[in-house]
Amino acid sequence: MIGVFDSGFGGLTVLSALLRALPDYDYLYLADSARAPYGARSAEVVNEFTLEAVEWLFAQGCPLVVLACNTASARALRNIQQLHLPNRWPDRRVLGVVRPSVEALAGLPVGTVAIPDKTAPADTEGLVAVLGTEATIASDSYGIELRKFAPRIRLVQQACPLWVPLVEAGELDGPGTEYFLRKALEPLLPPHPAPRRVLLGCTHYPLLLPVLRRILPSEIEILDQGALVADRLADWMRRHPDQEARLTRGGTRRFCTTDDPEWFAMRGEKLLGAPLLAEQVRLSDRCGKPASAGTVC
């Protein structure tokens, strides 16, 4: 199975795009809803929670895990890829959303092999913006990656701490929602210069797209991570046939959450547009060790 992890149900926006682009594969979606949101937590805690989730997905038989959560990708992915996998799981892969998102933010087409410290294409310049959680913005992950591949691009990074709670509460529109969105978007609105592209750097944010399109100037391109991650994952599979060959193609979908499965299923069905059955699981035992495969609350 392909494991897809997010702190809540927002990562279903990424899974939905994966199902459209790569429908034949088997998927296991895990939401750590009991401890969401991750955006205001420390780097140490995010790393701990993400590692527990990855270990749990590995135990379920996922050779490939996609961190759909921006905060987890920004805070934990590098540690997992460089330290954890080589020592414990050299044959497994964990991918995040930051690198493919930066490539799209820089205007690089799918299939481009971006090489750090090399001159970027001539059109890779101008002003772009990233909207994300407090932890994602504080990590400067997007700034670090963008400076590697497209140093001529100027980046505005804006934390939107109230947006995830709004989405989790189902407040996707209305005067109150629009007020908080406008307040966070002030640095991108006149009289400030308009960015060429705005990346929704959190999987929850695409659920606010109707309001965002009303607020942001029409000439701004809004990047939804779901579609761009799906396109770039398909390209990654083509470039890594040995890893792709390990993935099963039964078209199955399994949904797990660390909180109320009925609540998760209700939210998820609205997002995916189809009924789903969710299971409640726990990621570690009382001693803090990863829970065994199949362990439930």
Secondary structure by P-SEA (a helix, b strand, c coil): cbbbbcccccaaaaaaaaaaacccbbbbbbbcccccccccccaaaaaaaaaaaaaaaaaacccbbbcccaaaaaccaaaaaccccccccccbbbbbaaaaaaaaaaccccccccccccccccccccbbbbbbcaaaaaaaaaaaaaaaccccbbbbbbbbcaaaaaaaacccccaaaaaaaaaaacccccccccccbbbccccccccaaaaaaacccccbbbbcaaaaaaaaaaaaaaacaaaaaaccccbbbbbbbcccaaaaaaaaaaaacbbbbbbbbbccccccccccccccc
